[in-house]
Amino acid sequence: MLVVFGLASYPQVFLGLQTFVYRDFGYFSYPIAYYFRESFWRGEIPLWNPLNYCGVPFLAQWNTQVLYPPALFYLLLPLSHSLGVFCLLHLLLGGLGMYFLADGWTQNRFAAAFAGVVFAFNGLMLNSLTLPATIASLGWMPWVVWLTEKAWRQGGRTLIVAVAAGALQMLSGGVEMILLTWGLLGALGLAELVRGKGPRGKMLWRAGLIVLLITGLCAAQLLPFFDLLSHSHRQETFRAGQWPMPATGWLNFLVPLFNCRSYQGGVFMQNNQNWTASYYVGVTTLALAALAVWRRRGGRAWLLAALTLFCLILALGDATPVFRWLRQHSSILGLMRYPVKFVILPVFALPLLAAYGLNEKQPVAEHNPIPSNRRWHLIWPATGLLMLGIIGWAFRFRRPNDDYAVVVFNGAVRAILFFLIVGGLFWLEKISERKLSRRLQILLLLLVWFDLYCHAPRPSTVNRAIFEPNPSRFSPSTPSFGTARAMIPPSANGEFLRSYLPDLTDDYVSRRFALLANCNLLDNIPMCDGFLPLFPRACQSLFFLDPAGPLLDFLGVSQMITIQGNSFNWEPRSTFMPLLTGGQKPVFADEKTSLPMVVSTNFNPRQEVYLPLEAKAFVTATNASAVKILLARFHAQHIEAEIEAGAPAVLVAAQMYYHSWQASVDGKPVPLWRANYAFQALAVPAGRHSVTLRYEDRAFFIGVMISLATLAGCLVFFHLQPRFNRA
């Protein structure tokens, strides 16, 4: 059933006729996957990305999915087809996992199927199809909850199965989904310990072992990530809380377009947040969830309801004192970044609560009808009246530029479908024939899917040829890797973010030509900026405002965008410097002194280089000297050069400084210094020398050893565990 609904939702993507392009898929997800795939076929592990932000760690970003095993699907197959299918398969994976989880909790297959359809096709899941890391993490979420619960109760081989599911979700890269998954598991485990339904000691030991093994298996990803996090801009903005759910956001669970604005491609977005266009789970889901909470006394239903309410309050951000207090006392909220992301847990919990609600109506034998309870007779008309009240509010208090007709019509369709589904549930209670009951259940699931599928305008898909390389669109002077860079000034970038073309294809083609976000990766063009969740904190200081001309020269900017009216052009710059230079006079200063000098118009990168104070004892050069760069080869993760210096000198690379870079002269390691506030320099003696700069991520290599050792331990335990039981 899930596969049929999935094929019906996006047949053109499954068949390879079209693919996604909307927002992050075109600007972030596809270019990142493309760079990963190119590195894979070159036989490289992409630890470093030299094409954005003058160089930035790649694998350590986590959501690049470099170590996620299912990523082989789009690495081995044509990317423009397989990446979209990869996302859809994870959507179906999530629905299947929710089915097994709900079936285990309710012992009711129809209720479980209902929960699976709702989770797979709710608004958040459909909108996450443009984010491979997000949809993959959501797809594994019910599996991790289901298998971990089984493992801490049963032990044995189920421990390794749970570890495998947890590790796959961990490597998928959706940080927020992972945090919320384990937050939910922590709450479920604590509740189980309090109720004392099993041996507490064994449960604690097994749960701790699962967490330890997952951490060990994923160490190759986690260690580089936390290393980058500690050196990134996000540490400084840990307490940011932009993009909260608006005050009326709770009403969008009933009328999904209420108080939303028309956005690019006809999609509707809430005011003040642009993370997701919808999190609608169906009105019937809410009504059944309310029934479950009302009928049950304690247990999982009340716990899920409490977590749902708590997360919906947090999703409102600073509008509530709860979020403000937590933001001041818990830095982990910084990993969530956008408060609206707390809606993830309610979207996960509500289908489970709805399954409990259906189980209340059909507790054991689905073919044996039972009398409808009075609570349900109160809940569904109250829900319908609330919907009609919201629709009336949208019509009565419409604003001049609101698409109120679309909102009212959409809300009316939701109300009609709600009453049809409720009517079907009443009819289902009165049917005793199993075959007819099964057919009606399928019809009800079809109505539920249709309600979710058409609950809001969705962005159209486009011809996948839009992603194919097309060098002819650029001029011969377009910068190539190792020679120069292009740049979109922050002021021009802001203009792009504020305006869109009506047609998605035309809009993306224009933005790809402008190398917006990570589109430069598709054509191997180096840029001074990009669109990544983590980057060295120095990037903010240097590129937040339009850089001055001398800094642009040092960065090797040979092309820059200028905007004239409604059009833009790439303008050449003739004063750019090579990316590897030498012989500048060293000026020793701390960061507070060097930063304002580097970004000023008085900076002279051809004659001077700013080095940290601690470098003074190691750098023997005191004045400018003549240095010839005889040969310079730039590779993704190392630079090779042959240089000739008439006297001790400083060699400067216009590449972002990061502590994993190592330098050597004639094969002997030498210190690599932070130069011009954020870049790289090393001292070279007089004479002719071979210089090498190489990226060596020690955190990654240590993590690989830990991961391999943990994997070996898991395989041995899985193989030998039955023998332990027999013994």
QUIKA-V291098 format. One record per pair of residues at least 12 apart in sequence whose C-alpha atoms are under 6 Angstrom apart, sorted by the first residue. I is the first residue (numbers start at 1). GAP is how many residues later the second one is. D is the distance in whole Angstrom. If there is no record, write none. Layout:
<<I GAP D> <I GAP D>>
This chain:
<<14 71 6> <16 65 5> <18 443 6> <18 444 5> <18 445 4> <18 446 5> <19 65 6> <19 442 5> <19 443 6> <19 445 5> <20 441 5> <25 105 5> <27 490 6> <27 491 6> <27 492 6> <28 490 6> <31 487 6> <31 488 6> <31 490 6> <31 491 6> <37 38 5> <47 12 5> <50 586 6> <51 475 4> <51 476 6> <52 475 5> <52 476 6> <52 477 5> <52 478 5> <53 475 5> <53 476 4> <53 477 6> <54 474 5> <54 601 5> <54 602 5> <55 600 6> <55 601 5> <60 164 5> <60 165 4> <62 111 5> <63 70 5> <63 110 4> <65 107 6> <68 103 5> <68 104 6> <80 384 6> <87 42 6> <87 45 6> <90 46 5> <90 49 5> <91 29 6> <91 48 6> <93 46 5> <94 26 6> <94 45 4> <95 21 4> <95 22 6> <95 24 6> <95 25 4> <97 45 5> <97 46 5> <98 18 5> <98 44 5> <99 13 5> <99 14 5> <99 17 5> <101 45 5> <111 244 5> <111 247 6> <115 236 5> <115 237 6> <115 240 6> <122 158 6> <122 159 5> <122 330 6> <123 155 5> <123 156 4> <123 157 5> <124 154 6> <124 155 4> <133 39 5> <133 40 5> <133 41 5> <134 40 5> <136 36 6> <137 32 5> <137 35 6> <137 37 5> <140 29 6> <144 21 6> <144 22 5> <147 15 5> <148 14 5> <152 51 5> <152 54 5> <152 55 6> <157 561 6> <163 47 6> <163 51 6> <167 47 5> <176 160 6> <216 490 6> <216 491 5> <216 494 6> <217 490 4> <217 493 6> <219 484 4> <219 488 6> <220 480 5> <220 483 4> <220 484 5> <223 476 5> <224 475 5> <224 476 6> <232 302 6> <232 303 5> <232 304 4> <232 305 5> <233 303 6> <233 304 4> <238 96 4> <239 95 5> <241 97 6> <242 96 5> <243 29 6> <243 30 4> <243 95 5> <244 71 6> <244 72 5> <244 73 5> <244 95 5> <244 96 5> <245 70 6> <245 71 5> <245 95 5> <253 27 5> <254 29 6> <255 156 5> <257 150 5> <265 194 6> <267 190 5> <267 191 6> <284 134 6> <285 69 5> <288 66 5> <288 69 5> <289 64 5> <289 65 4> <289 68 6> <291 66 5> <292 64 5> <292 65 4> <304 45 6> <308 38 5> <311 31 5> <315 24 5> <315 25 4> <315 27 5> <317 22 5> <367 65 6> <367 67 5> <368 64 6> <369 60 5> <369 61 5> <391 17 6> <480 45 6> <481 45 6> <482 152 5> <484 72 5> <484 73 6> <484 74 6> <485 41 5> <485 42 5> <485 71 6> <485 72 5> <485 73 6> <486 41 5> <486 71 5> <486 73 5> <486 74 6> <487 40 6> <487 41 6> <487 73 5> <488 72 6> <488 73 5> <489 57 5> <490 56 6> <517 13 5> <517 14 5> <518 12 5> <518 13 6> <538 140 6> <548 51 6> <548 53 6> <550 53 6> <553 22 6> <553 23 4> <553 24 5> <554 23 6> <554 51 6> <555 99 6> <556 20 5> <556 21 5> <556 22 6> <556 23 6> <557 19 6> <558 14 6> <558 15 5> <558 18 6> <559 12 6> <559 13 5> <559 14 6> <579 74 6> <579 75 5> <580 72 6> <580 73 5> <581 70 6> <581 71 5> <582 45 6> <582 68 6> <582 69 4> <582 70 6> <583 41 5> <583 42 5> <583 43 5> <583 44 5> <583 66 5> <583 67 6> <584 23 5> <584 24 5> <584 25 6> <584 40 5> <585 22 6> <585 23 4> <585 38 5> <585 39 4> <586 22 6> <586 23 5> <586 24 6> <587 22 6> <587 23 5> <587 24 6> <588 22 6> <588 23 5> <588 24 5> <588 25 5> <589 23 5> <589 24 5> <590 22 6> <594 83 6> <595 82 6> <609 67 6> <610 65 6> <610 66 5> <611 64 5> <619 64 6> <621 27 5> <621 28 5> <626 20 6> <627 17 6> <627 18 4> <628 15 6> <628 16 5> <629 14 5> <630 12 5> <630 13 5> <637 58 5> <638 55 5> <638 56 4> <639 53 6> <639 54 5> <640 51 6> <640 52 5> <641 49 6> <641 50 5> <642 47 6> <642 48 5> <643 45 6> <643 46 6> <644 43 5> <644 44 4> <645 41 5> <645 42 5> <646 40 5> <647 39 4> <648 36 6> <648 37 4> <648 38 5> <649 34 6> <649 35 5> <650 32 6> <650 33 5> <650 34 6> <651 30 5> <651 31 5> <652 28 6> <652 29 4> <653 27 5> <654 25 6> <655 24 5> <656 22 6> <656 23 5> <657 17 6> <657 21 5> <657 22 5> <657 23 5> <660 35 6> <660 36 5> <660 37 5> <661 33 6> <661 34 4> <662 31 6> <662 32 5> <663 29 6> <663 30 5> <664 27 6> <664 28 5> <665 25 6> <665 26 5> <666 23 6> <666 24 5>>
